[in-house]
Amino acid sequence: MDTFYHGSCVLFPRFDLAHALEGDGKIKFGYGVYVTSKYRSAAHYAGANPAATEHFVYTVEVPDMREDNYIAFRQAVNPVIVSRSEKKLGERIPEKFLQDGKDFRKFLAKRLTGKVDLEGEKAAAVFLLSIGVDFIVWPYSWKNSAFGTNRAVLDDTKVKIVRIDRVELDEKKQLIEGSQTPVCI
């Protein structure tokens, strides 16, 4: 299992994708539970809702990343995933959609529902899960991938909460170091 973080202004005992879009209201990187390798980044996301009075950072465990269980932005799709996808779809996927995980995900959404919207993103996530893809990955920093990664975990039951901290943020929605207080629920 890999350790990641999730920021929220809501305290909850488990992840549930029925509440997707209640955070910042976007599915820019796919339909799933958004986690980051950076605690400070999760704290910042916890402050996304300007009306929020509390902020929480969830330390979570997610499945380990293997070469055939994720797709990534700005990376070609693994040939094993392509093969599984084409077998399930019963057709070849045009090469132009295989050079970037983002394009591949959008191709699936459009192919499965005719749209690239919430419905399409959900359908793409279900399809990807059915062929063994656990998450979508993108770098924490587009300028320097060594800074870590973010993931959209496609199955909420594969995100295990191991700790919750209440945190304080400054006026720029940045973590006030030392403000972390463990929360029991």
C-alpha positions in Angstrom: 0.0 0.0 0.0 1.1 3.6 -0.7 0.5 6.4 1.7 -1.2 9.5 0.3 -3.3 12.5 1.6 -6.8 14.0 1.0 -8.0 17.4 2.1 -11.6 18.2 2.9 -13.6 20.6 5.0 -15.9 17.7 5.9 -15.3 15.1 8.5 -16.3 11.6 7.4 -15.5 8.0 8.4 -15.0 6.5 4.9 -14.8 7.7 1.3 -17.9 7.5 -0.8 -17.9 8.5 -4.5 -21.6 9.4 -4.2 -20.2 12.6 -2.8 -18.0 13.3 -5.8 -18.0 17.0 -6.9 -18.9 18.2 -3.5 -15.3 19.4 -2.9 -14.2 21.8 -5.6 -16.9 20.6 -8.0 -14.5 19.4 -10.8 -13.6 16.1 -12.4 -10.7 17.6 -14.3 -8.5 14.5 -13.8 -11.2 11.8 -13.9 -13.9 10.3 -11.7 -12.4 9.1 -8.4 -11.1 9.9 -5.0 -8.4 12.6 -5.4 -5.3 12.0 -3.3 -1.9 13.6 -3.3 1.6 12.6 -2.1 2.0 16.0 -0.4 0.4 16.7 3.0 0.7 20.4 2.5 -1.2 20.1 -0.8 -4.0 18.2 0.8 -4.2 20.9 3.5 -4.5 23.5 0.8 -7.4 21.6 -0.9 -9.1 21.4 2.5 -9.5 25.1 2.2 -11.1 25.1 -1.2 -14.5 26.0 0.2 -14.3 29.6 1.3 -17.3 29.2 3.7 -15.7 26.3 5.5 -14.8 26.8 9.1 -12.9 23.5 9.6 -10.2 21.8 7.6 -9.1 18.2 7.6 -6.3 16.2 6.1 -6.9 12.5 5.7 -3.8 10.2 5.7 -4.8 7.2 3.5 -3.5 4.0 2.1 -4.1 3.2 -1.6 -3.0 0.2 -3.7 0.6 0.2 -4.9 1.2 1.4 -8.4 2.2 -1.2 -10.9 2.8 -0.6 -14.6 -0.5 -2.1 -15.6 -2.9 -0.7 -13.0 -2.9 3.0 -13.8 -3.0 5.5 -16.7 -1.1 8.8 -16.5 -1.4 12.2 -18.0 1.2 13.0 -20.6 2.3 9.3 -20.8 1.5 6.6 -23.3 -1.0 4.0 -22.1 0.6 0.7 -21.2 0.3 -1.9 -24.0 -1.3 -4.4 -21.5 -4.0 -1.9 -20.7 -4.6 -1.1 -24.4 -4.9 -4.9 -25.1 -7.4 -5.4 -22.2 -9.4 -2.4 -23.4 -9.5 -3.4 -27.0 -10.5 -6.9 -26.1 -13.4 -5.7 -23.9 -14.5 -3.1 -26.4 -14.2 -5.5 -29.3 -12.4 -2.9 -31.5 -9.0 -1.3 -32.0 -8.5 2.1 -30.3 -7.0 4.8 -32.6 -3.3 5.4 -32.0 -3.9 9.1 -31.3 -5.8 8.2 -28.1 -3.0 6.0 -26.8 -0.2 8.5 -26.4 -1.7 10.3 -23.3 -3.7 8.8 -20.5 -5.9 11.9 -20.5 -6.9 11.4 -24.2 -7.4 7.7 -23.5 -9.8 8.4 -20.6 -11.7 10.9 -22.7 -11.9 8.5 -25.6 -13.4 5.9 -23.3 -16.0 8.4 -21.9 -17.1 9.4 -25.3 -17.1 5.9 -26.7 -19.1 4.5 -23.8 -21.7 7.3 -23.4 -21.3 9.7 -26.3 -20.2 12.5 -23.9 -17.3 13.6 -21.9 -19.2 14.8 -18.8 -19.9 13.4 -15.4 -21.8 10.4 -16.9 -19.0 9.7 -19.3 -16.3 10.0 -16.6 -18.2 7.6 -14.4 -18.5 5.1 -17.3 -14.8 5.4 -18.1 -13.9 4.8 -14.4 -16.2 1.7 -14.3 -14.6 0.4 -17.5 -11.1 1.0 -16.3 -11.8 -0.7 -13.0 -13.2 -3.7 -14.9 -9.9 -4.2 -16.7 -7.7 -3.8 -13.6 -6.9 -0.1 -13.7 -7.0 1.3 -10.1 -6.2 5.0 -10.7 -5.3 7.9 -12.9 -2.0 9.6 -12.1 -0.6 13.1 -12.8 2.4 14.9 -11.3 2.1 17.2 -8.3 4.2 19.7 -10.3 4.0 19.7 -14.1 7.4 21.4 -14.1 9.2 18.8 -11.8 7.7 15.3 -11.5 10.2 14.5 -8.8 8.0 16.5 -6.4 5.5 13.6 -6.2 2.2 12.6 -7.7 -1.6 13.0 -7.4 -4.0 10.2 -8.1 -7.7 9.7 -8.8 -8.5 6.4 -7.1 -11.3 4.9 -9.2 -12.7 2.6 -6.4 -13.6 4.4 -3.2 -13.4 1.1 -1.2 -9.6 0.9 -2.1 -8.9 4.1 -0.1 -8.3 3.2 3.6 -8.2 6.1 6.1 -5.4 5.6 8.6 -5.5 9.0 10.3 -7.4 12.3 10.2 -5.9 15.6 11.3 -7.8 18.9 11.9 -5.6 21.6 10.5 -5.4 25.4 10.5 -4.8 27.4 7.4 -3.5 30.9 6.9 -5.2 33.6 4.7 -3.6 32.0 1.6 -5.1 28.6 2.4 -1.6 27.3 3.4 -1.0 24.9 6.3 0.0 26.6 9.5 2.8 24.3 10.6 2.2 22.6 14.0 -1.6 23.1 13.9 -2.3 19.5 13.1 -4.5 17.8 15.7 -5.6 14.2 15.4 -9.3 13.6 15.2 -11.1 10.4 16.3 -14.4 9.5 14.7 
